[in-house]
């Protein structure tokens, strides 16, 4: 059964892993995209930021069914409401699966992660400055779930992406901690896609994640 929720609210560092092309090659700092250099947000990016906030706020309050109060507070239209609810439904299903098995678990919402723990394995000092925010994680025994909400409508995102692998590495924090898990489940929830699967899952082993990081 669920044991606790951890909410991390630290600030972002200057480099975001969301645009990191390949950490195994340790590019110079100028090749990392700085969060503050991404330019003014357009209306779609602003909407995505808002929907992330609604989702995290609901999860933190353990509000797994959107209330009218939340809908009114954020002025959500029906497609926006449906998108957030789909993310909440995913969390409900994941938790219920482990509760039905009688397994203890804990989950984390909006967790700040960093890659500095992998400097010894890569020799890449720039990883000290690469941090980001993981939307949702769940740990059940030796299984780690890493989940990213994507609210875009035009570009399909896949769990094989470098971004999600980087967030998984950030969650485990070091090569040594990879040994704590038997499998790592990478999930993209993209509820606003047209004519495509909204839920995509990739299960990898710690060794595969290790090799992706360290083998050029």
HUJOSUL-V518481 format. One record per backbone hydrogen bond with DSSP energy under -0.5 kcal/mol. NH is the residue of the N-H (numbers start at 0). CO is the residue of the C=O. Records with the same first field share a line. If there is no record, write none. Layout:
NH->CO / CO
//
This chain:
2->104
3->104
5->106
7->5 / 108
14->128
15->32
18->15
19->16
20->18
24->21
25->22
26->21
30->27
31->28
33->31
34->13
36->33
37->34
45->41
46->42
47->43
48->44
49->45
50->46
51->47
52->48
53->49
54->50
55->51
56->52
57->53
58->54
59->55
60->56
61->58
62->57
63->61
70->66
71->67
72->68
73->69
74->70 / 71
75->70
80->76
81->77
82->78
83->79
84->80
85->81
86->82
87->83
88->84
89->85
90->86
91->87
92->88
93->89
94->90
95->91
96->92
97->93
98->94
99->95
100->96
101->98
102->97
104->0
105->138
106->3
107->136
108->5
109->134
110->133
112->131
113->169
114->126 / 129
117->114
118->115
121->117
122->118
124->122
126->123
127->124
128->125
129->126
130->14 / 128
131->112
133->110 / 131
134->132
135->146
136->107
137->144
138->105
139->137 / 142
142->139
143->182
144->137
145->184
146->135
147->186
149->188
155->153
160->157
164->160
165->161
166->162
167->163
168->164
169->165
170->166
171->167
172->168
174->116
177->173 / 174
178->174 / 175
179->176
180->177
181->141
182->141
183->203
184->143
185->183 / 201
186->145 / 184
187->199
188->147
189->187 / 197
192->189
193->152
194->192
199->187 / 197
201->185
203->183 / 201
208->204
209->205
210->206
211->207
212->208
213->209
214->210
215->213
//
